[in-house]
Amino acid sequence: MIVLGIETSCDETGVALYDSKAGLRSHALFSQVEIHAEYGGVVPEIASRDHVRKLLPLINQCLEEAGLTRTDIDAVAYTAGPGLIGALLVGTAIGRSIAMALDRPAIAVHHMEGHLLAPMLEAEPPTVPFVALLVSGGHTLLIEVRAVGEYKILGETLDDAAGEAFDKTAKLLGLGYPGGPALAKLAEEGDAERFSFPRPMTNRPGLDFSFSGLKTHTRNLWTNGEQDEITQADIAAGFQKAVVDTLLIKCRRAMQHTRAQQLVVAGGVGANLALRKTLQQAGHQYGWKVAYPRLEFCTDNGAMIAFAGCQRLMAGQHTGPVLKAFARWPLDQLPPLQNKRAPA
């Protein structure tokens, strides 16, 4: 089965062709970072319009690179949520239209399930059961994965997601957009021990997260202190270490709670090298296996949607012809793979 995957949940247009027997055949991605940079963040209307412009050329590019034609497509998978509703509707409408024109089945894919399964695109994929840490600009989740399609949310953020906190702190420090990578780069030059930062919600039981207080603490340090380059780097380093330490503490609790032996880290913040290094060291210390997708599949991409969609299509699930997108869509509401019903 060759599945066309379409991802348009936010500001990246992703397309891929996944073969259930041969694996990933091709993938292409267009990032809108430069388009939104002058506004300091994603403008939903601009994002939607650019998906309209880029999606069909990227599909044609993937087909050409894979040596395939549209008639070779056996099914279509598209991100239906969660995300920016206008952007989602672009991928939903084009994905459903291609499926209807070719008389092929289509499946609405949950964006976070795509991220969660992205490490399975690697040569040595993780095996279930495992605990997944999904960290991105819009989500911070700890999930117990008992099987593909069987998820239990262990903890989630009560306010800002980790990636959102990175972006807002970077903006506060005058680092521009996109802020997360810029802050991580600056943190390499700073002294993480110069200032004291809290590790939010780690002094109480539970697996939920909160990063708004850490963001406020950072603002107070910056606005009430010296605003020179050294201080800027030291604050960036201290902030990053506080976020990474918080994620580590919660991951360790989740691993102890579930008695899992494997931790999967995915989502845009999963590309953060400090987080990867810290969790890898923890894995060696505590006897976990730690798995990540390759860096290009940490950000939003079509490959993860094609793969996730393929798993559900092969289980007999598909989505009806009604066009629906979901700005919010709880991950634990997804049907298990043995249940052949999907959102209509």
C-alpha positions in Angstrom: 0.0 0.0 0.0 1.4 3.4 -1.0 0.0 6.2 1.2 0.2 9.9 0.4 0.7 11.8 3.6 -0.3 15.5 3.9 0.6 17.7 6.9 -0.7 21.3 7.2 -1.5 21.8 10.9 0.5 25.0 11.3 3.2 26.8 9.4 4.9 23.9 7.6 3.6 22.2 4.5 4.7 18.5 4.5 4.1 15.8 2.0 5.4 12.2 1.8 4.8 8.9 0.1 5.0 5.8 2.4 5.0 2.3 1.1 3.8 -0.3 3.6 6.4 -2.8 2.2 9.3 -0.7 1.1 9.1 2.1 3.7 9.4 5.9 3.0 9.6 6.5 -0.7 9.9 10.3 -0.7 9.1 13.4 1.4 9.2 17.1 1.0 8.7 20.0 3.4 8.3 23.8 3.0 8.7 25.9 6.1 7.0 29.3 6.4 9.5 30.6 9.0 10.7 33.4 6.8 7.2 34.4 5.9 6.1 34.8 9.5 9.4 36.2 10.9 8.5 39.8 10.2 5.3 39.4 12.3 7.1 37.7 15.2 4.9 34.6 15.1 2.5 32.6 13.0 -0.3 34.5 11.3 -3.0 31.9 10.7 -4.5 33.4 7.5 -1.1 33.8 5.9 -0.3 30.2 6.9 -3.5 28.9 5.2 -2.9 30.8 2.0 0.6 29.5 1.7 -0.4 25.9 2.2 -2.8 26.4 -0.8 0.1 27.6 -2.9 2.6 25.0 -1.9 0.7 21.8 -1.4 0.1 20.6 -4.9 3.6 21.4 -6.2 5.1 19.4 -3.2 2.8 16.5 -4.0 4.1 16.5 -7.6 7.6 16.8 -6.4 7.3 13.7 -4.1 5.7 11.7 -6.9 8.5 12.6 -9.3 11.2 11.8 -6.7 9.6 8.4 -6.0 9.1 7.6 -9.7 5.4 7.3 -9.2 2.2 8.8 -10.7 -1.0 9.8 -9.0 -2.7 6.5 -10.0 0.0 4.6 -8.0 -1.4 6.2 -4.8 -3.5 3.6 -2.9 -4.7 5.8 -0.1 -4.4 9.3 1.3 -3.7 10.4 4.9 -4.1 14.0 6.0 -3.8 15.8 9.3 -7.2 16.7 10.6 -6.2 18.1 14.0 -5.3 19.5 16.3 -3.9 22.7 14.9 -4.9 26.0 13.1 -8.3 25.3 11.7 -7.8 27.2 8.4 -4.5 25.4 7.8 -6.0 22.0 8.6 -8.9 22.6 6.2 -6.5 23.2 3.3 -4.9 19.7 3.8 -8.2 18.1 4.5 -9.9 19.5 1.4 -7.0 18.6 -0.9 -6.4 15.2 0.6 -10.1 14.3 0.4 -10.3 15.7 -3.1 -7.4 13.6 -4.3 -8.9 10.5 -2.7 -12.3 11.0 -4.2 -10.8 11.8 -7.7 -8.8 8.5 -7.6 -11.5 6.5 -5.8 -9.2 5.7 -3.0 -9.7 5.5 0.8 -8.6 8.4 3.0 -7.9 8.7 6.7 -8.0 11.7 9.0 -4.8 11.6 11.1 -4.2 13.0 14.6 -1.2 15.3 14.4 0.2 14.2 17.8 -0.2 10.5 16.9 2.0 11.3 13.9 4.6 12.8 16.1 4.3 9.9 18.5 4.9 7.3 15.8 7.6 9.2 13.9 10.5 7.3 15.6 9.1 4.1 14.0 10.3 5.5 10.6 13.9 4.8 11.8 15.9 1.7 10.9 15.7 0.5 14.5 12.2 1.5 15.6 11.1 1.4 19.3 8.8 -1.4 20.3 5.6 -1.1 22.4 4.9 -0.7 25.2 6.7 2.6 25.9 6.3 6.0 27.5 6.3 8.9 25.0 7.3 12.5 25.8 5.7 14.7 23.1 7.1 18.2 23.3 6.4 20.9 20.8 5.2 24.5 20.4 1.7 23.7 21.2 1.8 20.5 23.3 3.7 18.9 26.2 2.4 15.4 27.0 3.5 12.3 28.7 1.7 9.2 27.2 1.7 5.6 28.0 1.7 3.7 24.7 0.4 0.2 25.3 0.0 -0.5 21.6 -0.2 1.5 18.4 -3.6 3.3 18.8 -3.9 2.5 22.5 -2.8 5.6 24.5 -3.2 6.8 28.1 -2.3 10.4 28.9 -0.2 10.4 32.0 0.4 14.2 32.2 0.0 17.4 30.2 0.8 21.0 30.4 -1.7 23.2 32.4 -0.6 26.4 30.5 2.2 27.1 28.1 3.7 24.1 26.3 7.5 23.8 26.5 8.1 25.0 23.0 5.8 27.9 23.5 7.7 28.9 26.6 11.0 28.7 24.6 9.5 31.0 21.9 8.1 33.5 24.4 11.2 33.7 26.4 13.3 34.1 23.3 11.1 37.0 22.2 11.5 38.6 25.7 15.3 38.4 25.3 15.0 40.0 21.9 16.1 36.9 19.9 13.5 37.1 17.2 11.5 34.3 15.5 11.6 31.4 15.6 12.7 31.7 19.2 13.3 28.2 20.4 16.3 27.3 18.2 17.8 30.8 18.7 17.5 30.5 22.5 19.1 27.0 22.5 22.0 28.3 20.4 22.5 31.3 22.7 22.3 29.0 25.8 25.5 27.2 24.6 27.4 30.4 25.4 25.9 31.0 28.8 26.4 30.0 32.5 23.4 28.0 33.5 24.3 28.3 37.2 24.5 32.1 37.4 20.8 32.5 38.2 18.5 30.4 40.2 15.4 29.1 38.2 12.5 27.1 39.6 11.6 23.6 38.3 7.8 24.0 38.1 5.5 21.4 39.7 8.4 19.1 40.6 8.0 19.5 44.3 4.5 17.9 44.3 3.3 14.5 43.0 1.9 14.1 39.6 3.0 14.2 35.9 1.4 17.5 34.8 3.5 20.4 33.6 3.4 24.2 34.0 5.8 26.6 32.4 4.1 30.0 32.8 5.7 30.6 36.2 9.2 29.9 34.8 8.5 32.3 32.0 7.5 35.0 34.5 10.6 34.3 36.6 12.7 34.8 33.5 11.0 38.1 32.7 11.7 39.4 36.1 15.4 38.5 35.9 15.7 40.2 32.6 13.7 43.4 33.2 15.1 44.0 36.7 18.7 43.2 36.0 21.5 44.1 33.6 20.5 43.7 30.0 23.9 42.9 28.4 25.0 40.1 26.2 26.5 38.0 29.0 23.4 38.2 31.1 21.3 37.4 28.1 23.3 34.2 27.4 23.3 33.2 31.1 19.5 33.7 31.4 19.0 31.6 28.2 21.2 28.8 29.6 19.5 28.9 33.0 16.0 28.8 31.4 16.9 26.0 29.1 18.4 23.9 31.9 15.3 24.5 34.1 13.0 23.2 31.3 15.2 20.2 30.5 15.5 19.3 34.2 11.7 19.6 34.6 11.1 17.3 31.7 13.6 14.8 33.0 12.1 14.7 36.4 8.6 14.1 35.0 9.9 11.5 32.6 11.6 9.6 35.4 8.4 9.6 37.4 6.4 8.3 34.4 8.9 5.5 33.8 8.7 4.5 37.4 4.9 4.7 37.4 4.5 2.5 34.3 7.6 0.4 34.8 8.3 0.9 31.1 11.8 0.2 29.7 11.7 2.5 26.7 11.2 6.3 26.4 10.3 7.9 23.1 10.9 11.6 22.6 9.2 13.4 19.7 7.9 16.8 18.6 9.8 20.0 17.7 11.5 20.4 21.1 12.7 16.8 20.8 15.3 18.3 18.4 16.8 20.3 21.4 20.3 18.9 21.8 20.5 19.7 25.5 17.3 17.7 26.1 18.5 14.8 24.0 21.8 14.6 25.9 20.2 14.8 29.3 17.6 12.1 28.6 20.2 9.9 26.9 22.4 10.1 30.0 19.4 9.4 32.2 18.7 6.3 30.0 22.2 5.0 30.7 21.8 5.7 34.4 18.4 4.2 34.9 18.5 1.4 32.3 16.0 2.9 29.8 16.2 2.8 26.1 15.6 6.2 24.6 14.4 6.7 21.0 14.0 9.8 18.9 13.0 10.5 15.3 15.8 11.9 13.1 16.0 15.7 13.4 14.1 16.4 10.2 11.1 14.4 11.5 11.0 16.2 14.9 9.3 19.1 13.3 5.9 18.8 11.5 6.3 16.7 8.4 4.3 14.6 5.9 6.3 11.3 6.6 4.9 10.9 10.1 1.3 11.5 8.8 1.7 9.0 6.0 3.1 6.4 8.4 0.4 6.9 11.0 -2.3 6.9 8.4 -0.9 3.7 6.9 -1.2 1.9 10.2 -4.9 2.8 10.5 -5.7 2.1 6.9 -4.1 -1.3 7.1 -6.3 -2.0 10.1 -9.4 -1.3 7.9 -10.1 2.2 9.2 -11.0 5.1 6.9 -12.7 8.5 7.1 -16.0 9.3 5.3 -16.3 12.0 2.6 -17.5 14.8 5.0 -14.7 17.4 5.5 -14.0 17.9 9.1 -11.0 19.4 10.9 -10.5 19.7 14.7 -8.7 22.7 16.3 -8.7 20.5 19.5 -8.8 16.7 19.4 -7.9 14.7 22.5 -5.4 12.0 21.7 -7.0 9.5 24.0 -10.2 9.7 22.0 -8.7 7.9 19.0 -10.1 4.5 18.3 -7.8 1.5 18.8 -6.5 -0.2 15.7 -8.8 -3.2 16.1 -11.8 -0.9 16.1 -12.6 -0.2 12.4 -14.3 3.1 13.0 -12.6 6.5 12.6 -14.0 10.1 12.9 -16.5 10.7 10.1 
